C-alpha cells in the first residue's frame, strides 16, 4: 500500500482526496496496489469532513513518518510550500504539486534535490490544470527540437475577454461577473496583470528549451488596457484578442519569452478557445504544430492531473526518470525588443495622420467611432521600437501584437 499525505485542504487538496477515494479501485488496479491518504495537513479544523481523523497541523508528523512515501503539496505560494517541499524531499519522500509559483521560481532547485535524494518531484498540474502538457513535452515530444510554445494559460482572463467579445461587456463588468461566478479571486491581480500566465510560460520554457527561465526576466502585460473599442476593431479585421504566453527559440539559441495580449486570426485554433478553457500550442521541428486543450483550472480537473502524478510515482516505486533542466542565465532570455511582427494600433487622431506616419497600414472601422479616433493593422512586420518611432508625437491608445 502507498501512503500519501496532502498539504492543504483547499480547492485542489480536497479534490485530490476526493479523486483518490472515489476512484480507489481503478487506481489500485492501474498501479498494482492501493493508494491511501494517511494525513491531511491544514491549520483549519474540518470536523464534518469524511477524512476528519486524518487531519494534522504539524508537518513534522508527516516528515517523520516512514510510511508516507508521497507528499502532495497544494498549499500554494512560494514560502511555506517551499519549506515543506524541501523537507519532504530531504526526508526521502516524493512530492507532487500543482503550485505554479513554486515550480516557476524554485523548480530547478527542487528537481535537483529530488534527483539527489533518489525521489520524484512532479508537477503536471502546475500548467493547464487537467490538460496533459508536462509529460507530452518531456516524453512524447522528446525527439523534437521545440521551436515555440504558445498558449492561453489563464482561464480567468480568457473568460473576461470572451465576455467582452461575445456579450459586449466592458472589462470591469466582465471581471465582476468572473468574480461572482468563482472564476476570479477577490484580488484578481495575478490573473489580469498576467503574472499567473508568466509563471506558467516559464515552466513550459524550462522544459521545452532545457534551460531555466526566470519569471523576473519575462516581460509581462495583462488585459487591463483592453477596451471594447479594441474588441470591435479586432472583430472587424476577422480577429480575436487573446492573452498569450509565448516562448520562442531564437536563431542564436536564446529564448524570447513574454506575456501579452495578441490579435489572433479567427482561423487559428487558439481563437476558438473560449471561456475558462486553456490551450497550449507547441511547434516542433519534426512533429510540426500540436495543440493541447481543456479546462485549465478547477477542483477536479486539477486534481486529476495531481493524482495521475501520484499514480506514476506509485507505479514506478519512485524510480521514474527525473524531470530537470539546466541552469539559466540572464543572457539566455530576451524580451520582445527583437521580435518582429505586425501590430494593431489605435490612436487619438485622424486616419490620414496614422497612415502618413506609419506608412503601409490596413485601416479598420467600427460602429460608434469618433472622427478623432483611428485604428489599423500594419502591413509590414517590424519591432515594437520601430513602430513606436513611427508613432512619435501621436497619442497611442492601444498597441497590440498580431500573432503570426
Buried (B, 14 or more C-beta within 10 A) or exposed (E): EBBBBBBBBEBBBBBBBBBBEEBBEEBBEEBEEBBBBBBBBBEEEBEEBEBEEBBBEEBEBBBEBEEBBBBBBBBBEBEBBBEBBBBBBBBEBBBBBBBBBBBBBBBBBBBBBBBEBEBBBBBBBBBBBBBBBBBBBBEEBEEBEBBBBBBBBBBBBBBBBBBBBEEEBEBEBBBBBBBEEEBBEEEBEBBBBBBBBBBBBBBBBBBBBEBBBBBEBBBBBBBBEBBBBBBBBBBEBEBBBBBBBBBBBEEEEBBBBBBBBBBBBEEBEBBEBBEBBBBBBBBBEEEEEBBBBBBBBBBBBBBBBBBBBBBBBBBEEBEBEBBBBEEBEEEBBBEBEEBEBBBBBBBEBEBEEBBEBBEEBEBBEBEEBEEEBBBBBBEEBBBBEBBBEBBEEBEBBBBBBBBB
